Amino acid sequence: MERRRQWITTHEWMVKPTAQTEWVDGQGLLIWLAEVFSALGMGLYLVALFYNNWWGQLAGWFIIVGLKLPFHFFYLGRPWRFWRAIPPFTSAWKTSWLARGMFFTLMYSAFALVQLITTYQLEHNLVAASSVGMVTAIDWVMRFLAGLFMLLTGIYCGFAMSYCKSIPFWNTGMLPIVFVIMGLADGLGLIMGVGLITGGVDFHAIESASRIFLLVNALLISTYLINASYQSKTGEYSVKELLVGKSALVFWVGVIILGIVAPMAISVISLYAGELSPPLLVLAVLSHTIGAFSLKYCVLKVGIYRPVLSKLPTF
């Protein structure tokens, strides 16, 4: 009896590192944009909440509701069925970070809307004296809930990506921390832009906080890249693509120069000059924003799948 051989067709993705494209090319650009605005909205809202700036809170809410959610909906393909991705209409939230993210975002949108209304009423003395205590209590509860769900909205993408074991560059607990700290740094930049238009912002205090967050960002990104390069061969390949490969220009110019170095330089100049120049503040805000877009793009672009086979099969 003739002995039979079972041949396996070997594809490049089985033996070579292969870049993911679902979240960064074609329709995947919608996910990139949604997550960028998620980070920007989170940073701006939380910073504005901390500094008690109503206009910043409103701008952060509009970034989430008017930009992040629409991009996320359109990525779904059938946006009017989004309700199937949130509880109690589905149990997908038990295993899917994307479903959890949709839930977090919708909860934030509702709680923050109530908080914006109550805060505006209290700040403009539109509440009857007999109801001030009750409205103040509601306002504080809504602040806590909106802030909590805003943080979850900003961090869930990092968790979703870190759970991808097949992409070593993402598969680390540091990724959610990098996204949150970078988002807060961008929020500090955006609140200065809001202050230029509406006033009521302590620029010197925000500049001081911004310098700290930018330094922490630089250290976190460096640590993240070092950790990824030692984690596996595929992770090392992702780091090389980021530093000297096809994504190097976006990384060095967008993330490092515009996202970190330029805002830090402007902050230091303002510190020694003793005054804050509006043109320099505008430049700092633009640099922060470009850095936010660049960071998410780079992390998504160099997400490379680990090969299924370590070497070609032999017979």
C-alpha positions as CSV (number, residue, x, y, z in Angstrom):
1,M,0.0,0.0,0.0
2,E,1.4,3.3,-1.0
3,R,2.2,5.6,1.9
4,R,0.4,8.9,1.8
5,R,1.8,12.2,2.8
6,Q,-0.3,15.0,4.2
7,W,1.0,18.4,2.8
8,I,0.4,21.6,4.6
9,T,0.3,24.8,2.6
10,T,2.5,27.3,4.4
11,H,1.5,31.0,4.2
12,E,3.8,33.9,5.0
13,W,1.8,34.9,8.1
14,M,2.5,31.4,9.5
15,V,6.3,31.8,9.5
16,K,6.9,35.6,9.4
17,P,5.8,38.5,11.6
18,T,2.7,40.0,10.1
19,A,1.4,43.5,10.8
20,Q,-2.3,43.8,11.8
21,T,-4.4,46.1,9.6
22,E,-7.9,45.7,11.1
23,W,-7.5,48.7,13.4
24,V,-5.3,51.1,11.4
25,D,-5.9,50.6,7.7
26,G,-9.1,51.1,5.6
27,Q,-12.2,51.2,7.8
28,G,-9.8,50.5,10.7
29,L,-8.9,54.2,10.6
30,L,-12.3,54.8,12.3
31,I,-11.1,52.9,15.3
32,W,-7.8,54.9,15.4
33,L,-9.8,58.2,15.3
34,A,-12.3,56.9,17.9
35,E,-9.5,56.0,20.3
36,V,-7.6,59.2,19.8
37,F,-10.7,61.3,20.6
38,S,-11.4,58.9,23.5
39,A,-8.0,59.8,25.0
40,L,-8.4,63.6,24.3
41,G,-11.9,63.7,25.7
42,M,-10.8,61.8,28.8
43,G,-7.8,63.9,29.5
44,L,-9.7,67.2,28.9
45,Y,-12.7,66.2,31.0
46,L,-10.7,64.9,34.0
47,V,-8.4,67.8,34.0
48,A,-11.3,70.3,33.8
49,L,-13.1,68.4,36.5
50,F,-10.0,68.7,38.7
51,Y,-9.6,72.4,38.1
52,N,-13.4,73.0,38.2
53,N,-13.5,74.5,34.7
54,W,-17.0,74.1,33.3
55,W,-16.2,75.0,29.7
56,G,-13.4,72.4,29.7
57,Q,-15.8,69.8,31.0
58,L,-18.3,70.7,28.3
59,A,-15.6,70.5,25.6
60,G,-14.5,67.1,26.8
61,W,-18.1,65.8,26.7
62,F,-18.5,67.1,23.2
63,I,-15.3,65.3,22.1
64,I,-16.7,62.0,23.4
65,V,-20.3,62.4,22.2
66,G,-19.7,64.3,19.0
67,L,-16.4,62.6,17.8
68,K,-15.5,59.4,19.6
69,L,-19.0,57.8,19.6
70,P,-19.8,58.5,15.9
71,F,-16.5,57.1,14.7
72,H,-17.0,54.0,16.9
73,F,-20.6,53.6,15.7
74,F,-19.6,53.8,12.0
75,Y,-16.9,51.2,12.5
76,L,-19.5,48.7,13.6
77,G,-20.9,48.6,10.1
78,R,-24.5,48.8,11.3
79,P,-24.4,51.6,13.8
80,W,-28.1,51.6,14.6
81,R,-27.7,48.2,16.2
82,F,-25.2,49.4,18.7
83,W,-27.6,48.6,21.5
84,R,-26.9,44.9,20.9
85,A,-23.3,45.5,22.2
86,I,-24.4,46.8,25.7
87,P,-26.0,45.1,28.7
88,P,-28.7,44.0,29.4
89,F,-29.2,43.2,25.6
90,T,-26.0,41.2,25.5
91,S,-23.6,39.2,27.6
92,A,-20.6,40.1,25.4
93,W,-19.3,42.6,28.0
94,K,-18.2,39.5,30.1
95,T,-15.5,38.7,27.5
96,S,-15.2,41.7,25.1
97,W,-13.4,44.9,26.1
98,L,-15.0,46.7,23.1
99,A,-18.5,45.9,24.4
100,R,-17.3,47.2,27.8
101,G,-15.9,50.3,26.2
102,M,-19.2,51.1,24.5
103,F,-21.0,50.7,27.9
104,F,-18.5,52.9,29.7
105,T,-18.8,55.6,27.1
106,L,-22.6,55.7,27.1
107,M,-22.7,55.7,30.9
108,Y,-20.2,58.6,31.0
109,S,-22.2,60.5,28.4
110,A,-25.4,60.3,30.5
111,F,-23.8,61.1,33.9
112,A,-21.7,63.9,32.6
113,L,-24.7,65.5,30.9
114,V,-26.5,65.7,34.2
115,Q,-23.3,66.9,35.9
116,L,-22.9,69.7,33.4
117,I,-26.4,70.9,34.0
118,T,-26.2,70.8,37.8
119,T,-22.8,72.5,37.8
120,Y,-24.0,75.3,35.5
121,Q,-27.0,75.9,37.6
122,L,-25.0,76.1,40.8
123,E,-22.3,78.3,39.3
124,H,-24.9,80.8,37.9
125,N,-27.2,80.7,41.0
126,L,-30.1,79.3,39.1
127,V,-31.2,77.0,41.9
128,A,-33.7,77.9,44.5
129,A,-32.2,78.4,48.0
130,S,-34.3,75.5,49.3
131,S,-32.9,73.1,46.7
132,V,-29.2,74.1,46.8
133,G,-28.3,71.3,49.1
134,M,-30.0,68.6,47.1
135,V,-28.6,69.9,43.7
136,T,-25.1,70.1,45.2
137,A,-25.4,66.5,46.4
138,I,-26.5,65.3,43.0
139,D,-23.7,67.3,41.4
140,W,-21.0,65.6,43.5
141,V,-22.5,62.2,42.8
142,M,-22.6,62.9,39.1
143,R,-19.0,64.2,39.2
144,F,-17.8,61.0,40.8
145,L,-19.7,58.7,38.4
146,A,-18.9,60.7,35.3
147,G,-15.2,60.9,36.3
148,L,-15.1,57.1,37.0
149,F,-16.7,56.2,33.7
150,M,-14.6,58.7,31.8
151,L,-11.4,57.1,33.2
152,L,-12.8,53.7,32.2
153,T,-13.6,55.0,28.7
154,G,-10.1,56.3,28.3
155,I,-8.4,53.2,29.6
156,Y,-10.4,50.3,28.1
157,C,-8.7,50.5,24.7
158,G,-5.4,49.8,26.4
159,F,-6.8,46.8,28.1
160,A,-8.4,45.5,24.9
161,M,-5.1,45.7,23.1
162,S,-3.1,44.3,26.0
163,Y,-5.3,41.1,25.9
164,C,-4.1,40.3,22.4
165,K,-1.6,37.6,23.2
166,S,-0.8,37.1,19.5
167,I,0.6,40.7,19.3
168,P,3.5,40.8,21.8
169,F,4.0,44.6,21.4
170,W,0.5,45.1,22.8
171,N,0.5,42.3,25.3
172,T,1.6,44.2,28.3
173,G,0.0,45.8,31.4
174,M,1.9,49.0,30.7
175,L,-0.2,49.9,27.7
176,P,-3.3,51.2,29.6
177,I,-1.0,53.3,31.8
178,V,0.8,54.8,28.8
179,F,-2.6,55.7,27.2
180,V,-4.0,57.3,30.4
181,I,-0.9,59.4,31.3
182,M,-0.6,60.6,27.7
183,G,-4.3,61.4,27.7
184,L,-4.0,63.5,30.8
185,A,-0.9,65.3,29.4
186,D,-3.0,66.1,26.3
187,G,-5.9,67.2,28.5
188,L,-3.5,69.7,30.2
189,G,-2.7,71.1,26.8
190,L,-6.3,71.3,25.7
191,I,-7.4,73.0,28.9
192,M,-5.0,75.8,28.1
193,G,-6.6,76.1,24.7
194,V,-10.0,76.4,26.3
195,G,-8.6,79.0,28.7
196,L,-7.4,81.2,25.8
197,I,-11.0,81.4,24.6
198,T,-13.0,81.4,27.8
199,G,-10.6,82.5,30.5
200,G,-10.7,81.3,34.1
201,V,-7.7,79.0,33.8
202,D,-4.6,79.2,36.0
203,F,-2.0,78.8,33.2
204,H,1.0,78.7,35.5
205,A,-0.4,75.8,37.6
206,I,-1.3,73.9,34.5
207,E,2.1,74.5,32.9
208,S,3.8,73.1,36.1
209,A,1.6,70.0,36.0
210,S,2.2,69.6,32.3
211,R,6.0,69.5,32.8
212,I,5.6,66.7,35.3
213,F,3.3,64.6,33.0
214,L,5.5,65.1,30.0
215,L,8.5,63.8,31.9
216,V,6.6,60.8,33.2
217,N,5.4,60.2,29.6
218,A,8.9,60.1,28.3
219,L,10.0,57.7,31.0
220,L,6.9,55.5,30.4
221,I,7.4,55.3,26.7
222,S,11.1,54.5,27.1
223,T,10.3,51.7,29.6
224,Y,7.5,50.4,27.4
225,L,9.7,50.1,24.4
226,I,12.6,48.5,26.3
227,N,10.2,46.0,27.9
228,A,8.6,45.1,24.5
229,S,12.0,44.6,22.8
230,Y,13.1,42.1,25.5
231,Q,9.7,40.3,25.6
232,S,10.0,38.4,22.4
233,K,11.5,38.5,18.9
234,T,8.3,39.7,17.4
235,G,8.1,42.5,20.1
236,E,11.7,43.4,19.2
237,Y,10.7,43.6,15.5
238,S,7.8,46.0,16.4
239,V,10.2,48.3,18.3
240,K,12.6,48.3,15.3
241,E,9.7,49.2,13.0
242,L,8.8,52.0,15.3
243,L,12.4,53.4,15.8
244,V,14.0,52.9,12.4
245,G,11.3,51.3,10.2
246,K,8.3,52.6,8.3
247,S,6.7,54.2,11.3
248,A,9.9,55.9,12.5
249,L,9.0,59.3,10.9
250,V,5.6,59.5,12.6
251,F,7.1,58.3,15.9
252,W,10.1,60.7,16.1
253,V,8.4,63.7,14.6
254,G,4.8,63.2,15.9
255,V,5.3,61.5,19.2
256,I,8.7,62.6,20.4
257,I,9.3,66.0,18.9
258,L,5.8,67.4,18.7
259,G,4.2,65.4,21.5
260,I,6.9,65.7,24.1
261,V,9.9,67.8,23.3
262,A,8.1,70.9,21.8
263,P,5.5,71.2,24.6
264,M,8.3,70.8,27.2
265,A,10.5,73.4,25.5
266,I,7.5,75.9,25.4
267,S,6.8,75.2,29.0
268,V,10.4,75.8,30.1
269,I,10.6,79.0,28.0
270,S,7.4,80.3,29.6
271,L,8.8,79.4,33.1
272,Y,12.0,81.4,32.6
273,A,10.2,84.2,30.7
274,G,7.8,84.7,33.6
275,E,4.8,85.1,31.2
276,L,2.8,83.0,28.9
277,S,2.7,84.0,25.2
278,P,-0.7,83.2,23.5
279,P,1.0,82.2,20.2
280,L,3.3,79.8,22.1
281,L,0.3,78.4,24.0
282,V,-1.5,77.7,20.7
283,L,1.6,76.0,19.4
284,A,1.8,73.9,22.6
285,V,-1.9,72.9,22.2
286,L,-1.4,71.9,18.6
287,S,1.8,69.9,19.4
288,H,0.0,68.0,22.2
289,T,-2.9,67.2,19.9
290,I,-0.6,66.0,17.0
291,G,1.3,63.9,19.6
292,A,-2.0,62.2,20.6
293,F,-2.9,61.2,17.1
294,S,0.7,60.1,16.4
295,L,1.0,57.9,19.5
296,K,-2.2,55.9,18.9
297,Y,-1.3,55.5,15.2
298,C,2.2,54.3,15.9
299,V,1.1,51.8,18.6
300,L,-1.6,50.4,16.2
301,K,0.7,50.4,13.1
302,V,3.5,48.4,14.7
303,G,1.1,45.8,16.2
304,I,2.6,42.7,14.6
305,Y,1.3,39.2,15.0
306,R,3.6,36.5,16.3
307,P,4.3,33.8,13.6
308,V,2.2,30.6,14.1
309,L,5.1,28.4,13.2
310,S,8.7,29.0,14.4
311,K,10.1,27.4,11.2
312,L,9.0,25.7,8.0
313,P,7.6,22.2,8.5
314,T,9.7,19.3,7.4
315,F,8.7,15.9,6.1
